[in-house]
């Protein structure tokens, strides 16, 4: 899709007539208070809108004791700086890491547990209303203010965020976050919109019946923003307003020669997706993407969920489609002293490593001697390089420090030493001591002498007056050159481990 701008997706359509519901006035400054419009008057309500269940919302001000029963609501509230207003969330809320400190609630449980927490607002989505209507009714009968929100399409994302901002008094933060969000998307489209070599992509939404996504869904929007061509753009939704569309094995194989990239999402909607199952399917060996090893798994949290992380999903798709352009190393081709932050970025770009995205709360389980996702004391999830750093740290490629109090530190501004680089190269490649290399005078100063000897024997690292100089700092160019010694096969295995 060429000459594309993000704003094309932000043209709002006329609002359809809402279902007729009884108007409720929720007073967030009075826990559980329920008034009627006649008592207060719509014109006096600072917050007034219709939610996505057709419920008229009238609030006398922002809320401060919120329970979110949808992970996207939770994540977006944190992005708006309103995470401290949450007194509860759903068990599927696993990002950002701060969510692990919040009590969890489930709409499949007894509603009395939630009611007892005395929230002044419960955020739900229409799916919950359809699935557990009695639970929703119980909350309404108890006088618990409910707001149901869910943007069916990308064009509704801004309005959805603005409603969350109204409910939490974070309008300024919302404007800032939305501006940054669109800027990040436009950075991607700026790189891909004029590429002559268009890449065709098939997006697998579910392994069941090999379904794809509807043309107006978030993943289909992401494909367009990433500069790809959706080969299943004509697929019909399985039902009205569904993001899932029918397709099937027969139609996929009919397009075998046209599919440059094959992407399958993994998550609650498609828990059984894996590289192995895709490659093992009869007939799939004829698909161009399979033959060229351009099959990827992407976490549905960054591609199908209406959060600010959607831009990361778009970027991942763009990296699959145009790896050499999106993962351009030009910013790092210099002789500046390398920091660990630089090292992480170079490694992820040079090997096109898919970024690590947690899929369950298990990633927060602490294991002695191992890094726990999101627990660095000197790196927050808002850091622009958070994903790169977590990806390489969880892979074991770049070391971190642990304090006596158990806290972990990445030290992003710390320099990269020759031995630190050597250890990463050794892990990525398949090097063995050849027994015929030069003598290393300072080998006894290396913490991993056999590893260093193997890399010197293989010609990856040279000596200076017979010394390896393990603690000498390296430049960005030296990192790129050393990583270039790793074979393409090894690089594929790295990407496979992280992405599949």
Phi, psi and omega in degrees: 000120188253162180051045186264138173234150181301324184297341176299331181275355184255018176280110184281135176273165180297143181286129180286158182298133182280156174293150182279115177235159176289130180289132179238137174254113182260125177260104185289342178275354176231106187306123175076001182293137178230118177244169176257158177304328182294330182286325186246319181092131182300325184293341181266352183277120178298330181240120182212114175201172176255127182278182188278000169261003182086009182278130178281125183254123176229112183237145180272004177165174179300155181262159184226356177230084190253138170244124180255125181255019176219129187300325180295320177301314181301309182299318181291326177296321176295320179296330179275000181080018183251018181298331181287351178273351182276126173253000178187152175215178181276156183297340179276359178279101184240003178218138002285178181305332180301338182298337184290349179267000186255137176301146182253149177226158182224134180286356174269355181265181178295123181298340181297330179297316179289318181301322182295338179285349178054055176287153173261003174196134172241123179264127178230187173224163184304327179304320181293319178299319180290321186281317184231066183301327181292325177296313180298317180297321181297320178293319180295319180295331180277359179080019179278122178297130180239139172226125180253120182227141173190115178281114182293330184228164180301325181298339180266001185296315183297317179296320178299313179296320181294327176291318176300321180295319177300318183291338185242001180069033183240041184299320181294318179296323179297316179299319180292315181294320178295320178298317178294321180300310180293324179298317180295321178294319181291331174298320180290311181296330177296331180276332189253342191294334183252015179289126183286323183277086181294144181244128178272138183228141170247131181250117179269117181274319179219145175287333177294118181060013179045061179278160177242205182243152179291156186298333182254016180281168178298314179298321178295322176297319180298320179300315180295316180296327181282352179091013180268167176247117181281110183288347180248031184298338182268005182295141183263136179303146181290338173201168184302135178067009178279144175275350181264137182232149178288146174208283174101160184299318183300315181290326177297311182293333177293337179257016187309318183284347185258345185275104179282324183225133179243121182237134177237133178274148178233138181162202182301324181282341186209063189293337186265009181288134176200157178301318183300315182292325179293312183293334183275354182291133179302131177090344183289345177293346179274349181285130183306317181298324178291316180299325182264010179055046177244053177247130186225152173248131179236138180290128184296342180296333182254004183230334183240000182253135183282076179229172178293343177285356179305325180297333177289324176295319177299316181295321178297317177299318180296325177293324177293320184284315186227066187302319184289336180275311182288324180264035180303131181267001183309318181298343184249002179276080180205172181259026175290144175303129185279139172258168177295330175297313177301315182304314180298315180295316180298315183296314180296319180288314186295326180257007179051044181291127172297138180291147178282130177231121182297142180247351177204169180288354180298336181293346181264000178288127183277127177240130182303129177083001181237153178284138175257127183308131173075012186256007179297130180286341183246020180209116180264166180291345177279348180298136184297338181254013182307313184294316179299314183294316178296322181299310183285331179289315178295332176284348178083014186274330180236130184284161175228169181249146178239130180276171180295337180272005179091351179289147180249142182229131176273327183058065185300333181270358181291149181286158177261125180267166179298320181288325175300315178295318181299318180297320179294316180298318181297318179296323183284329185256195179228078185250141177226149176300131182269346178073011182224017181274178181289158176285135180257112186297323184254029181300329181291348178269356180270138178284340179228072187300320181296320179297312180298317180299318181297319182287326176290317177302324183276356178082010180287321179239141177259167179253155176244108184054041176082003183248143176278329181057067186299330183264003178290135179284152183246165178263169177299319179298323179293324177296311181301317181295317181293318179293336179294343180284345179284133184293158180298324180299316179296320179298321177299320181295323177298309180299321180296317180298319184279324187261341185245000000 
